[in-house]
Amino acid sequence: MDKSVKKVRINIPMVLTWTRIALIPLIVGVFMIPTSVLSMHSQNLLGCIFFIVAAVTDALDGFIARRYGMGTTLGAFLDPVADKLMVSAALIVLLAFGRVDMLVALVIIGREITVSALREWMARVGESGKVKVNWFGKIKAIAQMVSIPMLLYFDPIGAWNVYLTGTILIYIAAILTIYSMFVYLKAAAPFFSSEPKQK
């Protein structure tokens, strides 16, 4: 076991991760409020804000954990789970409102499930280092985190078509999603016939 990962029950990165998880139902729930109570524009704005705050906590918790040695085993597990739940929840909202293509949502969510299963398998055969996050995965994540709040906001800002910009970026993210998944699969392919290591 990595001695640098400390079994700390609660710290700042953990609080940020749990905050991100708590924001997920808010991202979805705000769009369930009747428009007679909260206008569509207000729903778009709040959904966008909630997602941006969640995305900021994602960047901060990892930085603080690495910079100040606050990594925990629970945090290492929850962080990627929170990210995938956040993105999946937002995509489901966007799909419900017809703001994202069904195929794009399927590609992004399907990739996350596939890569998560792949990493679990590679960890079982003792080769998890072969499927660490690569640059394509990082650029894909950035494209997602920029495009999704734009699509949640939806409304134009002056002459700027926010929705169009978000749509272009989400398609770029989908293309990078497919490419990065095949990069991971190619790296893992030689180990598919391996036996899991005994604990």
N, C-alpha and C positions, 0 to 999 in steps of 0.2 A: 504493500500500500504506500502511496505517496505521502511521506511525512509532512509535506508542506500543506496538505489539506487538513485543516483542523476541525474537530468535531465541536464546533461552537453552535449552541442552540439558536441564538439570535444575535444579529449584528446589522450594520447599515445595509450591506448588500442584500441580506435576507429580507429586511423590511421593504426595500425597493422591489424585490422580486414578488413579494406577497402583495404589494401595492399594485403591481402590474396585473396580477391575477384578479385582484378585486375590481380593477377597471374593466375587465372583459365583459361582465354582465351589464355594465353601464353603457358600453359601446353598442351593445345589442338593444338594451332596454330603452334607451332614449328614442329609438325609432319605433317603439311600440306605443308611445304616448299619442293619443288622438291629436290630430292637427287642430282640433277646436280648442285644445288646451295649450299645445305648443306648436307653433307654426313649423312647416317643413324646413324653412330656412334655419330656424333655431335648432331644430333637430340635427340638420346637417352640420351646423357650426359646433354644437356640443359633441356630436359623434367624432368630428375631426379633432377637437381639442382633447377629448379623452384618449384617442388613439395616439396623438402626438405626445401627451404626458406619459403614456405607457411605453412608447418607443424611447423616450428620454431615460426612463428608469432602466430600460434594457441596456442602454449604452453606459449608464452610470454604475450599475451594480457590478458589471464585469470589470470596469476600470478600477473601481474602489477595491474589489476583491483581489485583483492582481497587484495593484499599487501598494496596498497596505497589508497584504498577506491575510485577508479575511475570508479566504475560500473555505467552504465547508462541503462535506459530502452531500448533504441535503440540498445545498445551494447549487452544486454542480448538476444535480438531478433536476431540480425545479426550473432552473433558468431556461434550458431549451424547451421544456414542456410549456412554460408560460409563453414563450415566443410563438410556438406553433399554435397554441390555443388562441392567442391574440390575433394572429394573421388569419386563421381559419374562421374565427367568429366574424371578423370584419368582412371577409370574402363572402360569407353566407348572407350578411346584411346587404352587401352590394349586389349579390346575385338576386336576392329577393326584390330589389328595386330596379333590376335590369340595368345596372350600371357597370357590370362586368360580364364578359362572355362566359357561358357555362363551361366551355372547354378550357379557358384560361384558369378558372377556379379549380377545375378538376385536375389540371396539370400541376398547379402549385400545391394543392392539398395532397394529391397523390404522391408527389415527389417527397414531401415531408414525411409521409408515412413510410415510403420505400426506404429513404435514407436512414430514418430512425431504426427500422428493422435491420438494415444493413450494418449499421454501427453496432447494434446489439450483437449480431452474429460475429462480427469481426472482434469484438471484445471477448466473446466466448472462445474464439480460437487463438486469442492472445496477439492479435494483429491490429488493434484499434488505431495505431499510428498511421496505418495505410489510408484511412478514410477521415483524417482530420480536415477541418474546414479549409478549403482552398480559396484562392483569390476570386475565382468565378462565383463561388458561393457567397463571398463577402459582397461583391458587386451586385449580385442578385438580391441579397438582403437589403442593400441600400436602395435599389430600385423599387423594391416592394414597400419599404418604409416611407419612401417619398410619394409613390403613386397612390397608395391606399388612402392616406388622409385627403389627398386631392379629390379622389373619387367619392369619399364620404362627404366632403364639403360641397362638391358638385356645382354650385352656383358660380356664374362668372364674376370676376372682379374687374370692373371696368371693361376694357377691351380684351382682357385676358380670359381665354376659354380654359378654365381650370380643369374641367372634365376631359377635354381633348388631350391636354398635357398629361393628365393622370392615366388616360387610356393608352397613350403611346408608351409611357413608362411601364405600365403593367404588362404590356406585350413584350417589351424588352426583358422584363423580369421573368416572364414565362419562357422565353427563348433561353435565357441564361439558366433557368431552372432545369430545363431538359438537358442542356449541355453539361452542367455541373453534375447532374445525376449519373449521366453516362461516364463521366470521368471517375466518379466514385465506384460505379459498377465495374469498370475496367480494372481499377486498382484492386478490387476485392475478388474478381473472377478467379484468380489462381488459388484462392483459399476456400472456394465453395465445396470442395471435396474433403476439406480438412475435418478432423474430429475435434469437438470442443475439448478444451483442456480441463482436466480433472481438478477440482478445488481441494 
